[in-house]
Amino acid sequence: MSENSREHTPWGADGQDVPGPEVTQPPLSPYTQAPLHQSPGGYLPAPFLGNDQAPPLQVPPPGWRPGYRAETQELGYHRLALADPKNRWWSPLVEAAIGVPIYFVLSLLMSIPLVLQAVSSAESPMDAGEMTSTMETLQRSALESPLSFTLMFGSIALMFPVMWLARLIIGPKPWGLVHSVAGRIRWDWLLTCCGIAALLFVVFPVALDLATGGNLTFEPKTQGSTLAVLLLLVVLIVPFQAYAEELVFRGYLLQTVGRWLKHPAWAIVLPAPLFMLGHAYDLWAQLSILVMALAAGFVTWRTGGLEAAIALHVVNNLVAMTFGIYGLADPFVLEGSTWVNLVSAVITQGLFVLVVLWAAKKRKLARTRTAQVWVKDEVTGAR
């Protein structure tokens, strides 16, 4: 007789438990492992007790698999994919197999005008070095040509509808779980984070520059209607471009790694180099991008959603592109950055993270989601 099948009574003369009457445990449901209750007709699930009619057949709940049981867990953002009852370890791989080819085809079709422009401007066939130089020229032309700007940033924004389609087919559901633990974008929190980012990356730097005697010299590369169109495109396209990158690098990748590895550090660190390599900058600028990736990944996990990372990315890119158009900075940082850029990135990104965490604590922002997760049952799975 096991310890779990007897009733404990006061200590006996020999200092040992005195066995009580044996208690028979009711059988468990094969799906949820919940006890079945006894009735005159036998053991029935609790909801069917008292019914005069025969109980209906038990239907397996969504996500049930032999050898698995339901368990309620508090899931951080990086583990939200486990809230999907149809979750499988290989689901993100199939999602990528669907989305990546679609994205490359659409990007190729969208880049045809840029390729034709490069070919028509070349007087002779280009070798690899000339092609790289031409691509850099095209990259810089985005600050002067509305067509180049639209194609360059619009092709990145394509990641949003492609990911939505792939996730609609195979990925974790509902779709909103990629945004936050609330299952949606928390718009008021997003606006708060945008305000924090604007203060740190726009108001304070400009005010500091003016207070120290700096002189902002505007030298726009274009004038008139072209300048107006470029600024309009910055407002219309850049937020979607930044949002799409966050969906992939802080949404899909964070939750993919979190599905396989429980500790959040893996989900934060592993996608960061991929984000860095996706920006063809010089060394110090790429290291600055790595700092941004780590800051965005950490704040996504710590606040339970993408809103802070989206705000950081959107405001940063809006400022960079606007300053680039007005000749105040080189947003593509192809050359000329130094260790000072890295130190500046560490300070500004660190301040952003600290202020966001303070604001999230003040708002008592939800960081986790209570969900039913199917876990392997070591007892029933071994039968």
C-alpha positions as CSV (number, residue, x, y, z in Angstrom):
1,M,0.0,0.0,0.0
2,S,1.5,3.3,-1.0
3,E,1.8,6.5,1.0
4,N,-0.8,8.2,-1.3
5,S,-3.4,5.5,-0.8
6,R,-3.8,5.6,3.0
7,E,-5.1,8.0,5.5
8,H,-2.6,9.2,8.0
9,T,-3.5,8.9,11.7
10,P,-1.8,10.0,14.9
11,W,1.6,8.4,15.8
12,G,1.5,4.9,17.2
13,A,3.4,3.5,20.2
14,D,6.4,2.6,18.0
15,G,6.7,6.1,16.6
16,Q,5.5,5.0,13.1
17,D,2.3,6.0,11.2
18,V,-0.7,3.8,12.1
19,P,-2.2,2.7,8.7
20,G,-5.8,3.9,8.3
21,P,-8.5,2.4,6.1
22,E,-7.5,2.1,2.5
23,V,-8.9,4.8,0.2
24,T,-9.5,4.0,-3.4
25,Q,-8.7,6.9,-5.8
26,P,-11.2,7.4,-8.6
27,P,-9.9,6.9,-12.1
28,L,-8.6,9.8,-14.2
29,S,-9.8,11.2,-17.5
30,P,-7.5,9.9,-20.3
31,Y,-7.3,13.5,-21.8
32,T,-7.1,16.0,-18.9
33,Q,-6.1,13.6,-16.1
34,A,-9.0,15.1,-14.0
35,P,-10.7,12.7,-11.6
36,L,-14.0,11.1,-12.7
37,H,-16.8,11.1,-10.1
38,Q,-18.8,8.0,-9.0
39,S,-22.5,7.8,-9.7
40,P,-25.0,4.9,-9.5
41,G,-24.2,4.1,-13.2
42,G,-20.4,4.1,-12.7
43,Y,-17.7,6.8,-12.9
44,L,-18.8,9.9,-14.9
45,P,-17.2,13.2,-15.6
46,A,-18.3,15.9,-13.1
47,P,-20.4,17.9,-15.6
48,F,-22.6,14.9,-16.4
49,L,-23.5,14.0,-12.8
50,G,-27.2,14.2,-12.1
51,N,-28.3,13.8,-15.7
52,D,-30.9,11.2,-16.4
53,Q,-29.6,10.6,-19.9
54,A,-26.5,8.7,-20.7
55,P,-23.5,11.0,-20.9
56,P,-22.1,11.9,-24.3
57,L,-18.9,10.4,-25.5
58,Q,-15.8,12.2,-24.3
59,V,-14.3,14.4,-27.1
60,P,-10.6,15.1,-26.8
61,P,-9.9,18.8,-26.2
62,P,-8.0,20.8,-28.7
63,G,-4.3,19.9,-28.7
64,W,-4.6,16.6,-26.9
65,R,-2.1,13.9,-27.9
66,P,-1.5,10.5,-26.4
67,G,1.0,10.7,-23.6
68,Y,0.4,14.4,-23.0
69,R,-1.6,16.2,-20.3
70,A,-2.9,19.8,-19.9
71,E,-1.0,22.1,-17.5
72,T,-1.7,25.7,-16.7
73,Q,1.5,27.8,-17.0
74,E,2.5,31.5,-16.8
75,L,4.1,32.1,-20.2
76,G,6.5,34.9,-20.9
77,Y,6.5,36.6,-24.3
78,H,9.2,34.3,-25.8
79,R,7.1,31.2,-24.8
80,L,3.7,32.4,-26.1
81,A,3.8,29.9,-29.1
82,L,3.1,27.2,-26.5
83,A,-0.3,28.7,-25.9
84,D,-1.4,27.4,-29.3
85,P,-3.0,24.0,-28.7
86,K,-1.8,22.8,-32.1
87,N,1.8,23.8,-31.3
88,R,4.5,21.4,-32.6
89,W,8.3,21.9,-32.3
90,W,8.6,21.9,-36.1
91,S,5.9,24.5,-36.8
92,P,8.2,27.5,-37.1
93,L,10.3,25.6,-39.6
94,V,7.3,25.0,-41.8
95,E,6.3,28.6,-41.3
96,A,9.7,29.7,-42.6
97,A,9.5,27.2,-45.5
98,I,6.3,28.9,-46.6
99,G,7.1,32.5,-46.0
100,V,10.7,32.8,-47.2
101,P,10.2,31.7,-50.8
102,I,7.1,34.0,-51.1
103,Y,9.1,36.9,-49.7
104,F,12.0,36.4,-52.1
105,V,9.8,36.1,-55.1
106,L,7.9,39.3,-54.2
107,S,11.1,41.1,-53.4
108,L,12.6,40.1,-56.7
109,L,9.6,41.4,-58.6
110,M,9.7,44.6,-56.6
111,S,13.4,45.2,-57.3
112,I,13.2,44.8,-61.1
113,P,13.0,48.6,-61.6
114,L,16.2,49.0,-59.5
115,V,18.0,46.3,-61.4
116,L,17.0,47.8,-64.8
117,Q,18.2,51.2,-63.6
118,A,21.6,49.8,-62.6
119,V,22.0,47.9,-65.8
120,S,21.0,50.9,-68.0
121,S,23.5,53.1,-66.2
122,A,26.4,50.8,-66.6
123,E,28.4,51.2,-69.8
124,S,30.0,47.8,-69.6
125,P,29.4,44.5,-67.8
126,M,30.1,45.0,-64.1
127,D,32.4,42.8,-62.0
128,A,31.7,42.0,-58.3
129,G,33.4,45.2,-57.0
130,E,31.6,47.4,-59.5
131,M,28.3,45.8,-58.6
132,T,28.9,46.5,-54.9
133,S,29.7,50.1,-55.7
134,T,26.6,50.3,-57.8
135,M,24.5,48.9,-55.0
136,E,25.9,51.5,-52.6
137,T,25.0,54.2,-55.1
138,L,21.5,52.9,-55.3
139,Q,21.3,52.8,-51.5
140,R,22.3,56.4,-51.3
141,S,19.9,57.3,-54.1
142,A,17.1,56.4,-51.8
143,L,17.6,59.8,-50.2
144,E,17.1,61.5,-53.5
145,S,14.7,59.4,-55.5
146,P,11.2,58.6,-54.4
147,L,11.2,55.5,-56.6
148,S,14.4,54.1,-55.0
149,F,13.2,54.9,-51.5
150,T,9.8,53.2,-52.1
151,L,11.4,50.1,-53.5
152,M,14.1,49.8,-50.9
153,F,11.9,50.3,-47.8
154,G,8.8,48.8,-49.3
155,S,10.6,45.5,-50.0
156,I,11.4,45.2,-46.3
157,A,7.8,46.1,-45.4
158,L,6.7,43.1,-47.4
159,M,7.8,40.9,-44.5
160,F,4.6,41.9,-42.7
161,P,2.0,40.5,-45.1
162,V,4.2,37.5,-45.9
163,M,4.6,36.6,-42.2
164,W,0.9,37.1,-41.7
165,L,0.1,34.7,-44.5
166,A,2.5,32.0,-43.4
167,R,1.2,32.2,-39.8
168,L,-2.4,32.1,-41.0
169,I,-1.5,28.8,-42.7
170,I,0.7,27.0,-40.2
171,G,1.9,29.3,-37.4
172,P,0.8,29.8,-33.8
173,K,-2.7,31.1,-33.4
174,P,-4.2,33.5,-32.7
175,W,-2.1,35.9,-34.8
176,G,-2.2,38.5,-32.0
177,L,0.1,36.4,-29.8
178,V,3.1,37.6,-31.9
179,H,2.4,41.1,-30.7
180,S,2.0,40.7,-26.9
181,V,0.8,38.6,-24.0
182,A,-2.5,40.4,-24.4
183,G,-3.0,38.8,-27.9
184,R,-3.0,42.2,-29.6
185,I,-1.0,45.4,-29.9
186,R,-1.5,47.5,-26.8
187,W,-1.9,50.8,-28.6
188,D,-1.8,53.0,-25.5
189,W,1.4,51.4,-24.4
190,L,2.8,51.7,-27.9
191,L,2.1,55.5,-28.0
192,T,3.7,55.8,-24.6
193,C,6.9,54.1,-25.8
194,C,6.9,56.3,-28.9
195,G,6.9,59.3,-26.7
196,I,9.8,58.0,-24.6
197,A,11.8,57.2,-27.8
198,A,11.1,60.7,-29.3
199,L,12.3,62.4,-26.1
200,L,15.5,60.4,-26.0
201,F,16.4,60.3,-29.7
202,V,15.0,63.7,-31.0
203,V,14.2,66.3,-28.3
204,F,17.2,65.8,-26.0
205,P,19.9,65.5,-28.7
206,V,18.7,68.5,-30.6
207,A,18.3,70.6,-27.4
208,L,21.7,69.5,-26.3
209,D,23.3,70.4,-29.6
210,L,21.7,73.8,-29.6
211,A,22.6,74.4,-26.0
212,T,26.3,73.7,-26.6
213,G,26.5,76.0,-29.5
214,G,25.9,73.5,-32.3
215,N,24.6,74.6,-35.6
216,L,22.3,72.3,-37.5
217,T,23.1,72.9,-41.1
218,F,20.4,71.7,-43.5
219,E,21.6,70.6,-46.9
220,P,18.8,68.7,-48.4
221,K,19.8,66.6,-51.4
222,T,16.6,67.5,-53.3
223,Q,14.3,70.5,-53.4
224,G,10.6,71.3,-54.1
225,S,8.1,68.6,-54.8
226,T,10.7,65.8,-54.7
227,L,11.7,66.7,-51.2
228,A,8.0,66.9,-50.1
229,V,7.3,63.4,-51.7
230,L,10.3,61.9,-49.9
231,L,9.3,63.2,-46.6
232,L,5.7,61.9,-47.1
233,L,7.1,58.5,-48.1
234,V,9.2,58.5,-44.9
235,V,6.0,58.9,-42.8
236,L,4.0,56.4,-44.8
237,I,6.5,53.6,-45.4
238,V,9.1,53.7,-42.6
239,P,6.8,52.7,-39.8
240,F,5.6,49.6,-41.7
241,Q,9.2,48.8,-42.6
242,A,10.3,49.0,-38.9
243,Y,7.2,47.1,-37.7
244,A,7.9,44.3,-40.2
245,E,11.4,43.9,-39.0
246,E,10.3,43.7,-35.4
247,L,7.7,41.1,-36.3
248,V,10.5,38.9,-37.8
249,F,13.5,39.5,-35.5
250,R,11.8,40.2,-32.2
251,G,8.5,38.3,-32.9
252,Y,9.0,35.2,-35.0
253,L,12.6,34.5,-34.0
254,L,12.2,35.3,-30.3
255,Q,9.2,33.0,-30.1
256,T,10.8,30.3,-32.2
257,V,13.9,30.1,-30.0
258,G,11.6,30.4,-26.9
259,R,9.6,27.4,-28.1
260,W,12.8,25.2,-28.0
261,L,14.8,26.8,-25.2
262,K,13.1,27.9,-22.0
263,H,15.5,30.5,-20.7
264,P,14.8,34.0,-22.2
265,A,18.5,34.8,-22.6
266,W,18.7,32.4,-25.6
267,A,15.7,34.0,-27.3
268,I,17.2,37.5,-26.8
269,V,20.8,36.8,-27.8
270,L,20.6,34.3,-30.6
271,P,18.5,36.4,-33.1
272,A,20.6,39.6,-32.5
273,P,23.5,38.8,-34.8
274,L,21.1,38.0,-37.6
275,F,19.6,41.5,-37.2
276,M,23.1,43.0,-37.2
277,L,24.1,41.2,-40.4
278,G,21.0,42.3,-42.1
279,H,22.4,45.9,-42.1
280,A,25.3,46.4,-44.5
281,Y,27.0,49.1,-42.4
282,D,30.7,49.4,-41.4
283,L,32.0,47.6,-38.3
284,W,31.3,50.2,-35.6
285,A,27.8,50.9,-36.9
286,Q,27.0,47.2,-37.1
287,L,28.1,46.8,-33.5
288,S,25.7,49.7,-32.7
289,I,23.0,47.8,-34.4
290,L,23.8,44.7,-32.3
291,V,23.3,46.8,-29.2
292,M,19.9,47.9,-30.5
293,A,18.9,44.3,-31.2
294,L,19.8,43.2,-27.7
295,A,18.0,46.2,-26.1
296,A,14.9,45.6,-28.3
297,G,14.9,41.8,-27.5
298,F,15.3,42.4,-23.7
299,V,12.6,45.0,-23.5
300,T,10.3,42.9,-25.6
301,W,10.6,40.0,-23.1
302,R,10.5,42.2,-20.0
303,T,7.4,44.1,-21.1
304,G,5.6,41.1,-22.6
305,G,5.2,42.5,-26.1
306,L,6.7,44.2,-29.2
307,E,5.4,47.7,-28.5
308,A,8.6,49.1,-27.0
309,A,10.8,47.5,-29.7
310,I,8.5,48.8,-32.4
311,A,8.6,52.3,-30.9
312,L,12.4,52.3,-30.7
313,H,12.8,51.1,-34.2
314,V,10.2,53.4,-35.8
315,V,11.4,56.6,-34.1
316,N,15.1,55.7,-34.8
317,N,14.4,55.1,-38.5
318,L,12.2,58.1,-38.9
319,V,14.9,60.3,-37.4
320,A,17.7,58.7,-39.4
321,M,15.9,58.9,-42.8
322,T,14.7,62.5,-42.2
323,F,18.2,63.6,-41.1
324,G,19.6,61.8,-44.1
325,I,17.3,63.6,-46.6
326,Y,18.2,66.9,-45.1
327,G,21.9,66.1,-45.2
328,L,22.4,66.0,-41.4
329,A,23.5,62.4,-41.2
330,D,24.4,59.3,-43.2
331,P,21.6,56.8,-42.2
332,F,23.2,53.9,-44.1
333,V,26.6,54.4,-42.3
334,L,28.6,52.9,-45.1
335,E,31.8,54.4,-43.7
336,G,33.1,56.8,-41.1
337,S,31.7,55.5,-37.9
338,T,34.0,55.1,-34.8
339,W,33.9,53.6,-31.3
340,V,32.1,56.8,-30.3
341,N,29.0,55.7,-32.2
342,L,29.1,52.4,-30.3
343,V,29.4,54.1,-26.9
344,S,26.5,56.5,-27.8
345,A,24.4,53.6,-28.8
346,V,25.0,51.8,-25.5
347,I,24.1,54.9,-23.5
348,T,21.0,55.9,-25.5
349,Q,19.6,52.4,-25.8
350,G,20.3,51.7,-22.2
351,L,18.4,54.9,-21.1
352,F,15.5,53.9,-23.3
353,V,15.3,50.4,-21.7
354,L,15.5,51.9,-18.2
355,V,12.8,54.5,-18.8
356,V,10.5,51.9,-20.5
357,L,10.9,49.5,-17.6
358,W,10.1,52.2,-15.2
359,A,7.0,53.2,-17.1
360,A,5.9,49.6,-17.4
361,K,6.2,49.1,-13.7
362,K,4.2,52.3,-13.0
363,R,1.4,51.0,-15.3
364,K,1.6,47.5,-13.8
365,L,1.9,46.2,-17.4
366,A,1.2,42.5,-17.9
367,R,4.4,40.5,-18.7
368,T,3.0,37.0,-18.8
369,R,-0.1,35.1,-20.0
370,T,-1.8,32.3,-18.2
371,A,-2.4,29.5,-20.7
372,Q,-3.1,25.8,-21.0
373,V,0.0,24.0,-22.3
374,W,0.2,20.4,-23.3
375,V,3.2,18.8,-21.7
376,K,4.5,15.2,-21.9
377,D,3.1,13.1,-19.1
378,E,5.9,10.9,-17.8
379,V,3.4,8.5,-16.2
380,T,0.8,8.0,-19.0
381,G,3.5,8.5,-21.7
382,A,5.4,5.4,-20.4
383,R,2.4,3.1,-20.6
